Amino acid sequence: MSALRIAGYDGVLSIEHEDGLLSIDEGLAKAVDVLQRVLLREQPGEMWWAAP
């Protein structure tokens, strides 16, 4: 997600589910869960870890 933001991408992300061990619903739910956890929602601030 960081690389997409750095590149200026702010578009659609696609989920491709081809895991034969998961149902369609479970595979989609797991993929959505992962994407929601890594989605960057806030605008970046200043580099608080770097000394001025």
Secondary structure, 3 states (H helix, E strand, C coil): CHHHHHCCCCCCCCCCCCCCCCCHHHHHHHHHHHHHHHCCCCCCCCCCCCCC
